[in-house]
Amino acid sequence: MNKRTWALLAATMVSVIYGVTFTIAKDVMPQYIEPFGFIVLRVGGSVILFWIVSLFIPKEKIDLADFPRIIAAALFGVALNMLTFFKGLSYTSPIMGAVLMVTTPMIVLILSAFIMRERMKKRKVLGIVLGLAGTISLILYGKSMINAPNEMIGNLLVFINAVSYGFYLILVKKLMDKYNAFTFVKWIYTFGFIMVLPFGWSEFDAIIWENFTPDIWWKVVFVVVFSTFLTYLLNLVSMRELKPTTVAVFIYLQPLFATIFAISLGKDDLSWVKIGSAVLIFTGVYLVTQKKN
């Protein structure tokens, strides 16, 4: 296979892993680990892996002037992003969580218009309105009878996570242009770990490790190694050969894989509200991301 094919395969694998993560993480939370305690475990494990890998790559010095941006990226890309996502996922269902995540490209477009002064065309404005309508209907009315104790709060938290990730993408863009990714990602996760520790330490300390079955151990390792560390490496592979806009399109596959995996295991169900909301969101995303010939 050529480099582009490998890049496309890597981007697809990222979507598969993220799609599966919605259901796998739900099986661990909150019965075995509370959401914030899981974040401490996830970020802490990833910090160790990133620092180990950094020992084997060329060294770069980060300008002191860039550390405020790195700290901000840690806040929006690790701390707020992950805390709201796992807490929201513990309240809502895997399918609704996955569908809400595809609002990220629209959020990035809105933030770019306000922060970076980019012009928005009417077609994109219509797409944002449709996507927002689908998001609101999913948050308010997307009820699930399976493993979703508080859908409204859960959906809202997942949406906040998407907004936070949108800020992160804008903040990290200049760092990507200036440094090797491993030069700053280890610092982003290190600062992020410091930020999540006060919120999750009590829940992490309350974990009863003896209650973990081999199946739960495998799922915890999957979230730390595959859903966090490996997906970042695969994204690096894909971004070397593909345009950022092409890589971003693969986020739209996550709800597909999340739905297939969740329903196949009986972890979630479909409803007309979910289907209708998803149609609105995907239509909005399509209008926002299409380029004029």
Disulfide bonds with the S-S distance in Angstrom:
none
